[in-house]
C-alpha cells in the first residue's frame, strides 16, 4: 500500500491553484443553493457533492481527452473541473429542464447529480471520443456504475493489444485511455463493487477507482459497513508486490489535503495509463456538510464531536489554510474568490430558472388564453372559469399544470361544437406531442441505424447443403462475424477454450485469438458490464450468460443501466451490445430457463429476440450487428443437436425484428408462440388436423418489439379464435402477448371465443423428462386446449374428450 509524498505544490502555478480554489467554492455554493431551491419548492429533490470538492479537483487534473468516467451522483466538482458541466447546466438539471441544450446530460430525465457527456451527435453517430473528456451516464443504484467501469477499462486493453483496432483513432489512441470510477465508501459493501474489483484485477485493465470515504452510508457508520472499517485495509491483498505480479496499486490519502491528493492522483494515473494496472485510491476523512440529501438531516445521527471534527476538517477550510500558510495568496484574495464564486452561482441559478420557467411560460399563457375563449363560448362558463382561475394562480407552474386543466375543461364541453373548443383541442394535441418527445422518446434508437430499419435478407441454401447440428450453423455465423468486423468480440464462461458449453464457438478462439473469443470467470453481472462499457467505446461485444436462469445475476444492471441508456440521455449515448444466452426446454429447477415475463417487464429498451432454431438466431446476430442497439438473444437450449442446413449466405442474411412468421396456415384457430414451443405446437397442429381442426401457427420471433404489422390480428380476423402458448409461469409472457394482441392491436373485435393462454405451472420444472412433461406445456396440452375452445364453440362437431 502506498502513501504519496507531497511535492507537487512546487510544480503548480499560483494561477492554477487559485483557479482550483474558485471551482471548489463555486461547487460548494452550488450545493448550498441547490438545497435551498429544493426547500423553496423549485426542485423536487437534491443530492450534492459538498465535502468532496478538493479530491475531485485533484482527480480532474489528470483526466485526459479520451478518458472515461463512471461515477456516482456526487461528482459535480469533477465535472466542473474538466469543463463538461457549467453552473447553469447544474441548476438546469436540478429544475429538470427538458431542453437538451440547457441540460445535455439527461434532458431533465434524471435527478440532479447524474452526469454524462454526449457521446453521439444529433444523428446518433459517434463523436471523436478520443478527443473528448467523456463521462458515461450515471445511474442511482449504489455500485451500479461498477460493472460498466470494468468494460470501459477493458476497451483500452483491446484497443492496445489488438492490432486490427489500431486504426480506430476516433475511439482510442493505442489504448492509452483510463477509466475513472468513483464511489462512496458505504457502496463498496455491494457485491457489484467486489465483483468489479476482482474482474479488473484478473483482466489487468486501466481502471482507476476512487472511494470517497465520509465514514457513513446515509446514517450507518463504517463499522457496520466494512470489515475493519476500511476498504483499503480489506483490499490490501490485491496490492501487487512487483511489476511482474498481477494485482492492484492501492493508495491512501486524506480528502482535505490538496497537495497530497494531487501527488497521489499524478502517481496513480501514471501507473494506470502506462502499465495498464488497476488502481484503488482510498480517499479518507472526507466530509459531507449538508448530509446525505434533502431527504433528511445528518444531525440526527452524527454526534456533536463528529460534527465539530467535520467543521474543522472541511476540505475547503483546509485548502484555504494551506494556501495562506504556503504564501500563495492572502486572506483578502481568498475572500474575494469566495464572494465571486457565490455571485457566479447566484447568476447561474437565476439564469437557469428563468430559462426553465420561460420555456414553460409560453405554453402556460397560451393555454390560459384558449381556456378564457372556451369559457366565453360555452354554456359551462362558471365551471371552466373556476378551473382556469386555479391555473392562473399557480405559482411556478410546470407543463402538466396546463395540460391537466385543459383536459378537465374539455370534459364540460364534450357535447359542444365551436371554434374555441377546436382550437383548445389543437393546442392539447400539439402539446401532448411535444411532451411525448420531452418525456417518452429514445427508449430505442431513433437513428438511421435502428434495428427496425435493417433490411431483411432471406437465407439462401445450396441444394446439396447437408443437414448439420444447429450449433454448427451458429459456429459458421460467429466465424464469419469475427472475420468481417474486428470490433466484435465474445466473452463469457467457457466461451473461449472449449467454445462454449454447446460448442457454437468451438475452434474460434484458436482461429481468431484470445482477445476476440475470451473466457471469463463466473461473474454474470460484470460480464454484462464489460460489454456495456466496451460498447460505449465503439466496440461490438457479444456477452454470454451461460443459462437464461443466470440472467437474474445481471438483471439489475441490464434494467437500470443498459435498457434505459438511450432514454436517460435522450439519445446522447448508446451501447450496442448483444447478450447471448440459452433457455426454454430442459430438465431441472435451475436450467428450465423461461422467466420471460420478468425479462419483458425489466428491460424495456433492449430488444428481446426468441429464435426457434439456430438459423433464425444466426440471422438475428447479423441483424443486430448492423444496428446501433442492444439485444438479448435467447437460443433454444434443446436445439443445438437438431439438424439444420447452413445458409450459403451465412454472413449476410438477416431476420427482421417485430415480424412474426406464419409456420402453418389454418382456418379454425390461431396459436401464437415462440422458441422451443414452436416444435411442440407444430406437432399438436398436425395431430389436430387428424380431428378436423385447422390451426394456424404463428412464431412471434421477437417479443420486444412485438408484431409491428399486426400479423397476428390479421390471422385472428380469419380464424376468430386464439391460443397463446409459452413456457413461462401463468400470467407471464402469455399475458403479455394477449395484451399486445387483444388490447393493443384490437383483435377482440374479431373473436368468437374467449382468448386463452397456455403456460407452464407456477413452479420451475423438476429434474427428468417427466419433470419437464408434467411442468411445462406438452403436445397433448396444446391439443386439448385447442380442442376445448372448439368444443365450446361447436359441441356437436367436437364432443368432449373427457
N, C-alpha and C positions, 0 to 999 in steps of 0.2 A: 504494500500500500504506500502511495507516495504523498508527500506533503510538499507543496511547491515553495520555492524560495522567492522572496519578494525582491524584485529588481526592475520590473517593467516600468515602474514610475519614472525611472531615469530616461526612458525612451518615449514616454508620452509627452506630447506638447501641451502647454498650458491651454491652448485653444481647444484641443481635443478633450481634455479633462473637464473644462468648463462647459463644453457642449454636452458632454455626457451628463453633467450635473443638471443642466437645463432640461434635457429629455426626461431625466428621472423625476424632476419636480413637476413637469407637465403631466407625466403619467400619474403621479400621486394626486395632483389636483383634479385630474380627470376621474380618478376613483372616488374622491371625496364628493365631487359634484354629481357623479353618477348616482351615488347613494341618495343624495338629496332629491334628484329627479324622480327616483322611484317613490320616495315617501311623499312627494308632491302629486303623485298620480300620473305623471307624464310618461312613465315607463312601468312595465308590469313586474320586472324582476331585475336584480342586479347582482353580479358576482365579479369581483375585481382583483387586480394583481398588486395591490398595495403591499409593501413589505418585501417584494421580490425584485424591486427595480434594479438594484446595483448588480446583482448576479446576472440578470438578463442583459444589462449593458455589456458586461464582460463577454458573455456568450456571443452577442451580436458582432463584436469586433472581428471575430474570426470566422464568421459566416460569409461565404463567398458565393459569387454567381454560380449557379448550377446546383448548389446545396439545397437540401430539403429539410423542412421542419415537420415533425409530427408531435404536436404538443397537446396541452390542455388549456383550460379556459382562464388562465391567469398570466398569459404571456404577452400582455399588451405592451409592456415596455420594450420587449424584444422586437415586436412588430413595428413599434415607433422607430426604434434604433436602426433597423435595416431599411427603413424608408418605405415599408409596404403597408403602413397604416397611418392616416392622418388623424388629428384630433377630431376634425369634423366627421370623418368616417366612423370614428369610435362612437360618437354620440348618435350618428345616424343608425347604427346597429342597435344601440340602446332603445331608440324610439321605434325600431322595426320599420325603417324606411324601405319601401319595396322597389325603389329605383336602383338598378344595378350600378349606375354611375355614382350614386350617392353612397351606396353600401355594397361595394364589389364582392365582399366575402360571401355573403349569403342572400343578398337582396331582401333583407328583412325576415328571412325564414328561420334563422336560428337566434336564440337569445344572445345577449351581449357576451363578449369574451370568446366567441367562437370564430376563429380566424382562418383565413385561407386566401391564397392568391389565385388569380385567374390564369390557369394554365392553357386555356383554349381561347381562340379568337371568336369573333361574333358568328362565324360559320361553323363553329365546333371543331376547328382544326387546331393541331398542336402549335403553340408558340415555340420560339427557340429557348427551351428551358435551360440550356447550358449557359445562357447569358443573363438569366433572371435569378433573383433570390426567391425561392419557392417555398410555399407552405401548403401542405396537404390540409384538406378541410377538417376542422375539429369536430369531434363528437363529445357528447356529455358523459356517457358511461365511463366510470372510473377504470383506468388502464385500457380502455378500448382503443387508444392510439398506439398501443404497443405492437400488436400483430402487423399492422400496416408499416410500422417503422422498420421491422425486420426486412420487409420487401423493398423498401426504399433504399436501404443499405445494400441489400443483395444485388440490386440492379447495378450498383457501382462495380461489384465483383465481376458480374457478367460483362459489363462494358470494358473492363480492364483485361480480362482473361480470354475473351472470345474475339479473335482477330476479325471475324466476319462482322462484328459490330463496330469496329473502329472508325468506320466512315459515318457513323450516325452522330455527327457533331452537334446536331440540333438538340440532342438529349444529354450527351456526355462528352467530356474531354478525357479520354483514357481512363475513365472510372475514377477520376480524382475527387468526385463529389462525396461529401459527408452527409449522413442523415442524422440530424439533431433531434433527439427526443427529450421531452420534459414531462415530469410527473410529480405529484405531491407525495410526500413520504407515506401517508396512510394508504394511498392507492397501490403502493408496492406490495401490499398484502394480497392483492388479487392474483389468482392463478395465471392470468394472461401475462402479468409482468414477469413472473418467474419463467414461464414457458418461453417468452420472447428473449429474455436474458440468456437462457440456456441455448436457444436456437442460434442467437448471434455469436455465442462463443464457439459453437460447433462449426458454424459457417465461416467464421473469421471475416467479418464484414465491417466496413467503416461506419459504425453506429456509435454515436456519442450520446450517452444517456445522462441527463441532469435530473437529480432528485432534489426538489425544493423541500427542505425539511423544516417545517414550522412547529413540529412537536405534536400536532393534533390531526385528527381526521374528523372534521366538524367538532364534536365535543369530546371525542375519545382520544386520550393521550397515547403517546408512543408505546408505553409499556403494555398496552392492550393490543397494539397493532403489530409489533415486530419483535421477534426474538432478540434479546439483548438490547432492545430499544434502538437499534442502529442497523440500517440496511447495508451500510458498507462493512460492518463487522461480520454480518452473516454471509456476505458475498465475498469475503476475503479469500476464500478458496478458489475463486475464479481468477485471482491475480496470477499472471504468468510469472514464472521465476527467471525466464530468459527469453530472448527474442526467438529462440528456436522452439519454444513451447507455446502451444495454443492456449488461449485464455484472454483475459481482460487486463487492461490497466485500470486501476482503481485509485481515485484521488479523493481527498477530503479537504474542504476549505470552508471558511466562515462566510456566511451570506452577507455580512456587513463590511467585509474587508475588501475594498475596491481594488487595491493594488495586488493583493494575493489572488483575487478572483481573475484578474487579467492575466497574471502569470500562469495560473493553473490552466485556464482555457487555451492559452497560447501553446503550452506544452501538450495538452491533451489532444487538441485538434491536429497538431503536427503528427503525432503518433497515428492517429486515426486516418488521416488523409494519406500519409506517405506509406505507412506499413499495412494499412487495411486491418487494423486491430481494433476491436470494440473497446470502448472506454466508458466507465461509470464515474461520474463526478457527484459525490455526495456533498451537497451544499447545506451545511448545518447552521443552526442558530438564525434561521430566517424568522421574521415576524409577520403577523397578519393584523395590522392595526384596526381594521374595521370588522374583524371576524370573518366567518365563512362566507356569508352572503347577506342580502337584505331580509332574509327569512328569519333572522334572529340575532341576538347579541352575544358576543363571546364573554361578556362579563358574567354571564350565568354560570359558566363552567371553569373559568380561569381564576386562580387565586389572586389576591392583591399583590403578592410578591411576584407572581408571574407577569402580571400586567405592568408592574413597575420595571421589571427587567426588560420587557419588550419596549417600553418607552426609552430606556437608556440605550438599548441596542438596536433601535430603529436604524435601518441601513442608511437612510438619508442623513440622519443626525451624525452617524459615524463617518460618512463620507465628507460631510461638512467639516467635522473636526480634523480629519486627515488633510483636507485641502488647506485649511488655515495653519495647522501645525507644520505642513510642508512648505509654507510660504508661497503657495501657488496663487492665492487670491485672499483678499481681505474680507472681513465680515460684511462690510458695506457692499462689496462686489457681489457676494453671495445673496445678500438681502435683495439686491436689485434683480438678480436672476430669478429668485423665488417669486418676487412680485410680478415680474414679466410673465413667468410661467402661469401664474394664477389668472392674469389678464388674458393670455392666449387661450386658456381653457374657457374662460367666460365667453370670449368672442366665438370660439368654435362651437360651443354649446348653443349659443343664441342662433348662429347661422344654421346649424343642423336642425334645430327646432323649427325655425322659420321655413326652411326648405321642406321639411316633413309636413308641417301644417299647411304650408302654401299649396303643396301638391294635392291636398285633400279639399282645400277651401273652394276651389272652382266647382268641383262636383257637388259639394255641400250647398253652395249658393244656387246652383242651377236646379237642384232638387227642390229647394225652398220656393223658388220662383214657379216651377211647374206645379208644385203642390198648391200654391196660392191660386194659380189659374184653375186647377181642378176644383178647388173648393168653390170658387166663384161660379163655375159652370154646373155644379152638382146640386142635387136635392139634399145631399148629406153634408152641407156646408159646415154644420156645427161639429160633427164627428171629425171631419178632415182637418178643420181649422184647429181643433184641440190637439191632435197628434202632431200637426205641423208646428204648433207653438212649442211643444215639448222638444222637438228637434231644434228649433231656433234658440232655445235656452241652453242647449247642450254646451258645456264648457269643454274645450279641446276635443272636438268631435273626431271620430275615426270613420273609416269608409263604411263600415257596417251600419252606423247610426242612420245615415240617409237611406240606405237600401232597406233597412228594416221598416222604417216609417213609410216609404213608398209602397212596399208590399202590403202593409196593413191598410193603407189608404185605398188601394185598388180593390180590396175586398168590398168596400162600401159601394163602389160604382160598377159592380160586376154586371149589372143589367142596363147600364147606361151606354150611350153611344155619342161621343163628342170629340172634338179635336183635342181638347185638353187631356183627355184620357189617352188618346193615341200618342200624343207627344210624351206623356209620362211613361207609357209602356216602352216607347222607343228609347227613352233615357235609361230605363231599367235594363233593357236588353243589351244596350251598348255597355253600360256599367258592369253588368254581370260578365260580359265577355272580357272586358279589360281586367276584371278581378280574377277571372279564370287564369289569365296569363300571369298575374301577380302571385297567385297563391297555389295554382294547380298545375302549372306547366313543368316540363322537363323531368317527369318521372322516368321517362325513357328518352333516348336520343332524339333530337329534332334536327339533326344534321343530315346531309345527303349520304352519310354512311350508316344510317339507321338500318338495323337488321331487317326491318319490314320492307326496305327498298332493294334488298339484294335480289337480283334476278334469278328466277328458277332455271336451273339447268337439269334436265332429266338424266338419270343414269342410263348408260348405254352398255350393252352386253354383247360380247362376241358369241356367235352361235356355238362355238366349241369350248366356251369357257367352262371349266369344271366346277362342280359344287365342292366348296371347301367349308371348313369350320368358320362360323361367324367371326371369331376372333381374328382370323386371317384377313377378313375384309377391313377391319379396323387397323390391323397392323400395316396393311398396304396404304391405307389412308394416312396414318400417322407418319409413315416413312416419306410419303410424298409431301406432306405439310412441312416436315423438318427440312427436307431438301430444298423447298422453294423459298422459305422465309427464315432467315437467321434470327429474327426477333422471337420466334416461337421456342419455348422450352417446356418440358413436362417435369413436374416434381410430384412426389408422393411416396407413401410407404410401399416399398417393394417394387416401385416402378422401374428402377434402374437396372441392377444386375440381372434380376430374373425376369424383367419385362412385364411386371405387374402380376398379381395372383392369377389372372386369367389369360396372361400371355399376349395381350394386344400390343405390348411394346417389346416383345421378345426380339432380341438381337439389335435393337435400335440404339441402345447405349453404346454398344461396341462399334456400330456403324457411324453414329453422329457425335459421339463423345459424351463424357460425363457431365459437361456443362449444359448439354441440351436435354439429356434424359437422366434424371437425378433422383437417387434415393433420399428420403428424409427420415427423421425419427418419428415416433408415434406422437404426433402433436397437431391434431386437426386444426385447431384454432390458428396457429401460426403458419400452417401450410396455406390456408386461405389468405392470411395476412401477407405472407410472402408474395402471393400472387397479386393482391391489391396494390401493394407498394411498387412492385415491378411494373405493373400495368400503368400506374400513374406516371411512370418514367418512359413510356413509349414502347415497352416490350409486350409480348403476347403470350402470357403464361397459360398453360393447361395444368390446373392443380387438382390432384386426385384425392378424393375422400374414399377410402377403400370400400366401405359399405354405406349405403344410404342411412342406415341407423346411426352411424357415427357423425352424421351431419349435425346432430344435437350438440356436439362439442364446439361447433363453429357457427351455429345458427345466430348467435348474438352478434358476431362480427359481420356476418352476411347481412343481417337485418339492419343493424344500427350504422354500419359503415358503407358497405358496397351498394346495397339496394337503394339507399337514399342519396348517394354521392352526387349524381347529376341534379337531383331535385334540390338538395340543400345548398348547392352552389348556383342554382338557376343556369345550368349549362356551362359553368366555369371550369369544371373538372370532370374527368371520366377515367374509368379503369376497365378497359375492355378485356376481361379475363374469362376463362371458361373453368367452371368447376365440374369435373368429371366424376361420376360415381355410378354405382350399380345397385339395383334393388329389385323389388317385386318378388316373384315366387321363389321361395326356398324354405327349407325346414329350419326351425329354431327361433327362439324368442328374440335373439339379438341379431338375426340376419334375415328377418322377414321383410324389412325394407319397403313399407308403403305408407309412411306418415305424410301423405301428400297434402292433406288439409292443413297441417301445421306449416308446411313449407309455403303453400299458396298464400296463407294469411300473414306470413312473417317476412317474405322477401319481395313484396311488390316493388318493381324497379329492376328486377333481374328476370330474364326470360326463363321459363321452366319448360324444358323440352323432354318429351317422353316417347322416344322411338320404340317401335315394336320389334325391330330387328337391328342388326349391326349395319346393314346397308343404309337404313334410314339414319342411324346415328352418325355414320360417316358423312352423309350429306349435311347434317346439322353442323358438324365440326367445320366443314368447308364454308357453310353459310355464315357462321358466327365469326370466323376469322376474316371474312370480307367486311364485317361490320365494325362499329366502334362501341359495342355494348357488351355487357356481361351476360352469361347464361349458365344455368345449371342443366347439364345433360345427364339423364338417368338411363343408363343402359339396362337391358333385361339380364338379370343375373343368371337365368337359366337358358340364355340364348347363345352363349359363346361356342357351344359344341354343335348347335343346329346348323344344318347345311344351307349355304347361300352361295351366290356367284359374285365374284369381284367385278364391279363395273370396269369397262375399259377406260372410262374417263374418271377414274377414282380420285384424281387430284382436282377435278374441276366441277363435278356435278354438285348441285345444291338442293336442299329441301326448303321450301318457303315456310315462314312462321305464320301461325294463325289460320292455316288452311287444312281442314280435315280431309281425309281420304276415304272415299266410299269403297270398302273392301268387298262388299257383296250387295247387289241391288235386291230390293224386295218391295212388297206392296202392303203387307199387313201390319208391320210394326218396325220402328226404328230402334236399334240397340246402339247406344253410344258408349264407347270405352276407349282404352289406350293401353300401351305397353304389353306386358305378358298376357293380359286378359284378352287381347285380340285373338290369340290362338284358341283359347277356351270358348270365346263367343262364336268364333267361326265354326268350330266343331258342333256347338249347340245349334247354330243356324242350319247346319247340314242335317242334323237329326230332326229339327223342327220341320224341315221340308218334307220329310217322310210322313209327317202327320198333317200335311196340307197347310202349313203355316209358312208364309214367305217373309223372312226377316231381312231388313236392310241393315247392314253392319257398317258403322262409321268409326274410324280411328281418328280421334281428335288430333293426334300427333304432338300438339303443343297445348299446354294448359295456360300459360301466360306467354303470348296472347292467346285468346280463345276464339276460334271460329269467326274471324273477322267478316267474312262474306255471308254468314248465316246459312251455311250449307246444311246444318242440322235442322233448322226450321223449314228449309225447303223440303227436306225429306219428310218431316212430320206433316207438312201440308198434304203430302201424298198418302202417308200411312195412317195418320190420325192417332197414332199411339207411340209411346216412347218408354224405353227402359234405360236407365243409366247404371252402368256396372263398373265397379273397380274394386281394388283390394284394400282400400283404406277403411278406417273404422266407420260405423254408421254416423251419418251427418258430416262426414269429411268431404272428400273430393266429389262424391256423388251429389251432395247437397250443393256444392259449388257449381257443378255442371248444370244441375237443374235450374239454379238461379239464373245462370247465364242464358240458358235457352228459353225457359218458360217466362221468366221475368224480363230480362234484358232484351231478348230477341222477340218477345211477344208471341211465342209459339202456343200459348194457352188457347189462342183463338181457334186453332186447328185440331185441338184434342177432343176425341170422343170418349176417351178413357182417362182415368186419373194417371198422371205421370208417376212412374215407380222408380225406386232406387234399389239396387242390389249391391251390398257391400260385404266386407268381412265382418266377423264378430268383433265385439268391442275390445277383446284381448288380443295379444300377439299369438301367432301360432306356435304350438309346442313342437318339439323335435319329431322327426319322422314324416314319412309320406302321409300317414294317417293324420298327423297333426296338421299338415297343410290342407288336406281334403276336408276335414271337419271344421276348419277355422276360416278358410277363405272360399270365395265363390268357386264352384266347380261347374263342369259342363251340365250336370244334372240340375244344379241350382238355377242356371240360366234357362235351361229348357222349361223347368217348372214355373219360373217367374213369368216367362213369356206366355206359357200356356194358360196360366191363371188369369192373365189380363184378357186373353181371347175368350176364355171360358165365361168371364163376367159379361163380355160383350155379346156372346152368342153361345149360351149353354147347350143348345141342341147340337150345334156343329162341333162343339168342343166340350164334351161331357167331362165331369170331374174325374181326375185320375185316382185320387184317394177318397 
